Amino acid sequence: MERVFNFNPGPATLPLPVLEKAQSELLNYKGTGMSVMEVSHRSKEFEAIVNDAESLLKELLQMSDDYKVLFLQGGASTQFAMVPLTFLKEGETADYITTGSFAEKAYKEAVKIGQVHIAANTKDTNHNRIPSAEEIKFSPSPCYVHITSNNTIFGTQWKDYSVFNNLDLIADMSSDILCGPLDVSKFALIYAGAQKNLGPSGVTVVIIRKDLLEKIPSALPSMFRYDLHAENNSLYNTPPSFSIYMVNLVLEWLKGQGGLAKVKEINENKSALIYEAIDQSEGFYRGHAEKEFRSIMNVTFRLPEEEMEKKFLAEAASKGLVNLKGHRSVGGIRASIYNAMPVEGCEKLAAFMKEFKKNQ
Ligand SMILES: *Cc1c(COP(=O)(O)O)cnc(C)c1O
């Protein structure tokens, strides 16, 4: 059977060379006579995987030693709670910018824990934009500011973080981490569920500024303590070892692509193919996101009628372009084109869009 172009938002397509590598060493990992899933997480083989993954991530993002990388469980959704449990103390206020469904979920978890201020909200235009600097109203001295860097469902993406200078910025980057170079020094903490741009589900990558590790309340249950995970190099308990192994392979593959500047160029070209098909369709395809905030990871658009969208999805699937259905809060079509989506997949989709329009 042939592999399809899988535009699923997450779990998402993985690089073919990564899958092939995993397949080739599945039965006997580096001469251990067992698969990596069967190896002890305390073995030197597994420790090497964790260390390699951390150093590759640091290298790719050109991160300083002021940051620690953690591999945790519970998905980004656990981080929605762990962040305020850790950093939102009595008498303090955390600021949230709600630019989409996941941002709202993060906000709702924080509300359960302490005082939260919405610094900006884009719901009035169904989250088709990122708020402007003038629109953002911070509280007098927020203990942190939480944002979602890429809004997976709506297809918008932050392009500039300068409005957060001198604030402790915490970002959910689940759907755009490593889509291009990033100045990590602008962030206090970054987290990302792996299943979109990093690997399979089961592991959440956290990048935390080390000074914050000294302020973790010791009364927190152990599994919610970033400092304990850091002291134990993400081996406090049994980690999701296969997922971490896969993330490491994806990071090696990204390095082989030529680093993140190159990766960004490829992603921009890929997304431009689909955005061009939208913009040149004389209104047949209508993009959801305002142009200046268009995501290079999730492209969202509508067709003139719902019936036509159904036909579009069915015909696309018959050509091996699958999982293009948009989320119900936007409707229409969503093409998730993370790092692992080959250029060819985007070319095929753009060509299909032009052909489909012509045939209506
Ligand atoms: C998918 C997604 C999540 C949810 O992640 P889980 O790992 O399933 O908890 C959170 N935030 C963003 C931006 C996402 O795209």
Ligand as a Chemical Component Dictionary entry (heavy atoms), coordinates in Angstrom:
data_LIG
# 
_chem_comp.id                   LIG 
_chem_comp.type                 NON-POLYMER 
_chem_comp.pdbx_formal_charge   0 
_chem_comp.three_letter_code    LIG 
# 
loop_
_chem_comp_atom.comp_id 
_chem_comp_atom.atom_id 
_chem_comp_atom.alt_atom_id 
_chem_comp_atom.type_symbol 
_chem_comp_atom.charge 
_chem_comp_atom.model_Cartn_x 
_chem_comp_atom.model_Cartn_y 
_chem_comp_atom.model_Cartn_z 
_chem_comp_atom.pdbx_ordinal 
LIG C1 C1 C 0 -3.129 20.007 20.096 1  
LIG C2 C2 C 0 -2.879 21.165 20.964 2  
LIG C3 C3 C 0 -3.018 21.091 22.358 3  
LIG C4 C4 C 0 -3.498 19.847 23.052 4  
LIG O1 O1 O 0 -2.420 19.045 23.316 5  
LIG P1 P1 P 0 -2.536 17.666 24.128 6  
LIG O2 O2 O 0 -1.128 17.182 24.017 7  
LIG O3 O3 O 0 -3.535 16.815 23.424 8  
LIG O4 O4 O 0 -2.934 17.972 25.510 9  
LIG C5 C5 C 0 -2.730 22.210 23.095 10 
LIG N1 N1 N 0 -2.339 23.353 22.520 11 
LIG C6 C6 C 0 -2.200 23.472 21.185 12 
LIG C7 C7 C 0 -1.761 24.769 20.590 13 
LIG C8 C8 C 0 -2.465 22.386 20.365 14 
LIG O5 O5 O 0 -2.352 22.500 19.042 15 
# 
loop_
_chem_comp_bond.comp_id 
_chem_comp_bond.atom_id_1 
_chem_comp_bond.atom_id_2 
_chem_comp_bond.value_order 
_chem_comp_bond.pdbx_ordinal 
LIG C1 C2 SING 1  
LIG C2 C3 SING 2  
LIG C2 C8 DOUB 3  
LIG C3 C4 SING 4  
LIG C3 C5 DOUB 5  
LIG C4 O1 SING 6  
LIG O1 P1 SING 7  
LIG P1 O2 DOUB 8  
LIG P1 O3 SING 9  
LIG P1 O4 SING 10 
LIG C5 N1 SING 11 
LIG N1 C6 DOUB 12 
LIG C6 C7 SING 13 
LIG C6 C8 SING 14 
LIG C8 O5 SING 15 
# 
